[in-house]
Each structure stands twice: as C-alpha cells, then as structure tokens.
Amino acid sequence: MSSFVTKHHAALLAVALGLCAAPTVALGAPHGEGRPGAAAKGDDVYPEEANAEGRRERRFPMEGKRFLELVNKRLQGFEQRLDERLKKHKLPAALEREIRAEAARSEAQVREAARKAAADSKVTKDEAWEVRELALELREQARAKYGPKVRAARRHQSVGGPGPKQG
C-alpha cells in the first residue's frame, strides 16, 4: 500500500478524532442539509435571520438552555461520525476502546464547560468561544496522541495484505 494512501487514511481518522470539535459548528457555522444535528431550512424552533450569504446567525447573548441543546446535538453527531469511522478503519479492539474512552472524557469536559457557561441562563459570545477553544484544544491533543498510534496500526494491518503486482 502506498504511503500516500496510508497517510490519507490516517488523516481521515484524525479528522474523525476531532474530539469534540462538534460544538464549533453549533456556534455559528451554516446549516447544511443531511448533516447530523443540522436544522432543516424551515425550522422555526429558533427563529433566526439569514445574513447576506444566506447563513443563519447565532444571536448572543443566547439562552443557556438553547446553547446546551446545540452543543448536545453536535456532540451526538460527533459520536455518530466517530462510530462510522472506527467501523470503517477496523482498528484493533484495544486501540478502539482507548479512543472511545478518550472521546467520552473529552465530551464530558465540553459538556461541563457548556454547563458552566449556561449556569446564569445566558451565554455570551465570549463564553461560547471559550467552549469552542476547549473543544479545539481537546481535538488537537487527541490528534497528537492517537494519530501516530492509528498510523502504526494501519501499517501493521497492511503488512499481511497482498504484495505488489508481479509481472
């Protein structure tokens, strides 16, 4: 297997391990159809106005309950994507358990930060950014910790595969 393909698969899994980066989309990215946790175009649960680019804007200060709902939706989508990618890459069971445990710890940290931000029932933009920054930091830590392990596991799996074509 070429090193490009191995690096490509490792990069895909690193994206899958973007632990808890999910709340970043909930804090202001456009809604897309077919994404887990994305609102439908006609969703009037939280009325929002579209800006010039047609993107919905999050208004701050936001109700704490609404913020927690958005974070939880994004974390559920993250869990689904993680499950799909772990099934696709077929890692050793021990490594998969380790990755899932790390994901659970990171999710708990993000949920706790979101709860603290929503404690006074209003979430300011600065508080939301603090939750986002925590999520991004946890993602980078997970990539640094598990990227090499995943690449090594993928290389080990490819060793027993068919060799190069002959003749």
Secondary structure as UniProt FT lines:
FT   HELIX           3..16
FT   TURN            19..20
FT   HELIX           22..26
FT   TURN            27..28
FT   TURN            33..34
FT   TURN            36..37
FT   TURN            41..42
FT   TURN            52..53
FT   STRAND          62..63
FT   HELIX           64..89
FT   HELIX           93..117
FT   TURN            118..120
FT   STRAND          122..123
FT   HELIX           125..159
//
